[in-house]
């Protein structure tokens, strides 16, 4: 992937990993567009990072995703890369009275939206790369976030398939596989124990410069590379018996 002088769209780019990527791509000399639902937060990011372009978008609806693609086609037809980063995480169990409703929200945001965006943006003649943000939990689930873990396993599988499906179009498909990081994903304070986003972003760019297409960091390296016995050990550590 070309890491300078590119135009890059990042979904969910106003916070967490998305914001970390946006700032670094901007620093590397790229034009960066971020989208999300919270206009006030997008405006705050734009005010603090001169050059970032923002677009208020609701990716949970087919109309919102189509409108985003049409807006890019009309105003930024030279887009080089799409980063499918937006995601939500719900901590819940099967007895949660809102389990199905909350599960549907995760499935729409974490699966349906990036699949639809991939299908749309792969039609853009200028597109050269798609970056999908999955998770170490794609390989070893955390049972307290069962649907989130399952959506990331699905998205990992789809990323592998789309890498082959889009090869003929000359579109490179890259997977970022973060571990738990200190963000507000799932709720404020839940991941305060985890490493900072900055270290992950530094590692991502080092590995991108090496030409890697599957990029893990810290604990997600073991989650991605372990065999059956290692995966069982990690599962037991993630999900201790009570």
C-alpha positions in Angstrom: 0.0 0.0 0.0 1.2 3.5 -0.8 1.6 5.3 2.5 2.2 8.8 1.3 0.4 11.2 -1.1 -2.8 9.0 -1.0 -6.4 9.9 -0.2 -7.8 7.6 2.5 -11.3 7.2 3.9 -11.6 5.9 7.5 -14.9 4.8 8.9 -15.3 5.4 12.7 -12.3 7.7 12.4 -13.2 10.2 15.2 -12.1 8.0 18.1 -10.0 5.0 19.1 -8.0 3.1 16.5 -9.7 5.1 13.7 -8.5 8.4 15.1 -5.0 7.0 15.7 -4.8 5.9 12.0 -6.2 9.2 10.8 -3.6 11.2 12.6 -0.8 9.0 11.5 -1.9 9.0 7.8 -2.2 12.8 8.0 1.3 13.0 9.5 2.6 10.8 6.7 1.4 13.3 4.0 -1.9 11.9 3.0 -5.4 13.4 2.5 -7.6 11.8 5.2 -11.4 11.7 5.3 -13.2 10.4 8.4 -16.8 9.6 8.8 -19.1 8.8 11.7 -22.5 9.6 13.2 -21.4 12.2 15.9 -21.1 15.5 14.1 -19.8 17.3 17.2 -17.0 14.8 17.6 -16.1 15.0 13.9 -15.9 18.8 14.1 -13.7 18.6 17.2 -11.3 16.2 15.5 -11.2 18.4 12.4 -10.5 21.5 14.5 -7.6 19.8 16.2 -6.1 18.2 13.1 -5.9 20.6 10.2 -6.5 18.9 6.9 -8.8 16.2 8.0 -12.0 16.1 6.0 -15.2 14.9 7.8 -18.5 13.4 6.7 -21.5 12.7 8.9 -22.7 9.2 8.0 -24.9 6.6 9.5 -23.3 3.3 8.4 -26.0 1.2 10.1 -28.3 1.8 7.2 -28.1 0.8 3.6 -29.1 4.3 2.6 -26.3 5.9 4.7 -23.7 3.6 3.2 -24.9 4.3 -0.4 -25.0 8.0 0.2 -21.4 7.9 1.5 -20.2 6.1 -1.6 -22.1 8.5 -3.9 -20.6 11.5 -2.0 -17.1 10.1 -2.4 -17.7 9.3 -6.1 -18.8 12.9 -6.7 -16.3 14.8 -4.5 -13.3 12.5 -4.0 -13.3 10.2 -7.1 -9.5 9.9 -6.6 -9.8 7.9 -3.4 -6.9 5.5 -3.0 -7.9 3.5 0.2 -10.9 2.5 2.3 -10.3 1.6 6.0 -13.2 -0.4 7.4 -12.7 0.4 11.0 -16.1 1.3 12.5 -17.4 -1.2 15.0 -19.4 -1.6 18.3 -18.9 -4.0 21.2 -21.6 -5.1 23.6 -20.9 -6.9 26.8 -23.8 -9.2 27.4 -25.0 -12.8 27.9 -27.8 -14.8 26.5 -30.1 -13.8 29.5 -29.9 -10.1 28.6 -33.5 -9.1 27.8 -32.2 -7.0 24.9 -29.8 -9.7 23.7 -31.2 -10.0 20.2 -31.6 -6.3 19.6 -28.1 -5.6 20.7 -26.7 -8.5 18.7 -28.4 -7.2 15.6 -26.7 -3.8 16.1 -23.3 -5.5 16.3 -24.0 -7.6 13.2 -25.2 -4.6 11.1 -22.3 -2.4 12.2 -19.5 -5.0 12.3 -20.5 -7.2 9.4 -23.2 -5.9 7.1 -21.7 -2.3 6.9 -18.1 -3.3 5.9 -19.3 -6.0 3.5 -21.6 -3.4 1.7 -18.8 -0.8 1.7 -16.4 -3.3 0.2 -18.8 -4.1 -2.5 -19.5 -0.5 -3.2 -16.0 1.0 -3.1 -14.4 -1.9 -5.0 -16.2 -0.4 -8.0 -14.3 2.9 -7.6 -11.7 3.0 -10.4 -9.1 4.8 -8.3 -9.2 2.4 -5.3 -6.0 0.6 -4.6 -6.3 -0.8 -1.1 -8.9 -1.8 1.5 -7.8 -2.1 5.2 -10.1 -4.2 7.5 -9.8 -3.8 11.2 -10.7 -7.2 12.8 -9.4 -8.4 16.2 -7.4 -11.0 18.0 -10.8 -12.2 19.2 -11.4 -13.4 15.6 -9.2 -16.4 16.6 -10.1 -16.8 20.3 -13.5 -15.5 21.6 -14.1 -13.7 24.8 -17.4 -15.1 26.1 -18.5 -11.9 27.8 -18.7 -10.3 24.3 -19.9 -13.3 22.3 -21.5 -11.6 19.3 -18.6 -9.1 18.9 -16.1 -12.0 18.9 -18.2 -13.8 16.4 -18.5 -10.8 14.1 -14.7 -10.4 14.1 -14.3 -14.1 13.2 -16.7 -13.6 10.3 -14.9 -10.4 9.2 -11.5 -12.1 9.3 -12.8 -14.9 7.0 -14.4 -12.4 4.6 -11.1 -10.4 4.5 -9.2 -13.5 3.5 -11.7 -14.2 0.7 -11.9 -10.6 -0.5 -8.1 -10.5 -0.7 -8.4 -13.1 -3.5 -11.6 -11.9 -5.0 -10.2 -8.3 -5.5 -6.7 -9.4 -6.7 -7.7 -9.2 -10.3 -8.8 -5.6 -9.8 -5.4 -4.7 -8.4 -6.9 -3.9 -5.0 -4.7 -4.9 -2.0 -6.6 -6.1 1.0 -4.9 -5.6 4.4 -6.0 -6.9 7.8 -5.2 -5.2 11.0 -5.6 -7.5 14.0 -5.4 -5.5 17.2 -5.5 -6.9 20.7 -7.4 -5.1 23.5 -6.3 -1.5 23.5 -7.0 1.4 25.8 -10.0 2.8 24.0 -13.7 3.4 24.9 -14.8 0.4 22.8 -17.5 -1.4 24.8 -17.7 1.5 27.3 -15.5 4.0 29.1 -13.0 2.5 31.4 -13.4 -1.1 30.4 -10.1 -1.3 28.6 -8.0 1.0 30.9 -5.7 -1.9 31.6 -4.7 -2.4 27.9 -1.8 -0.9 25.9 -2.2 2.5 24.4 -3.4 2.9 20.8 -0.2 4.8 19.9 2.0 1.7 20.2 -0.3 -0.3 18.0 -0.3 2.5 15.4 3.5 2.6 15.4 3.6 -1.1 14.8 1.0 -1.0 12.1 3.0 1.5 10.0 6.3 -0.4 10.6 4.6 -3.5 9.2 2.9 -1.7 6.4 6.2 -0.4 5.3 7.5 -4.0 5.2 4.6 -4.9 2.9 2.7 -7.1 5.3 -1.0 -7.7 4.7 -1.8 -9.4 8.0 -0.8 -7.1 10.9 -1.0 -8.2 14.5 0.4 -6.6 17.7 1.2 -7.6 21.2 -1.2 -10.3 22.4 -2.9 -10.7 19.1 0.3 -12.1 17.6 -0.1 -15.3 19.7 -3.8 -15.4 19.1 -3.2 -15.3 15.3 -0.3 -17.8 15.2 -1.0 -20.4 18.0 -1.9 -24.0 17.3 -4.8 -25.8 19.0 -3.1 -26.2 22.4 -2.0 -22.6 22.5 -5.4 -21.3 21.5 -7.0 -23.4 24.3 -4.6 -21.9 26.8 -5.4 -18.3 25.6 -9.1 -19.1 25.7 -8.9 -20.3 29.4 -6.9 -17.1 30.3 -9.5 -14.9 28.6 -12.5 -16.8 30.1 -11.6 -18.0 33.6 -14.0 -20.2 35.3 -16.0 -18.4 38.0 
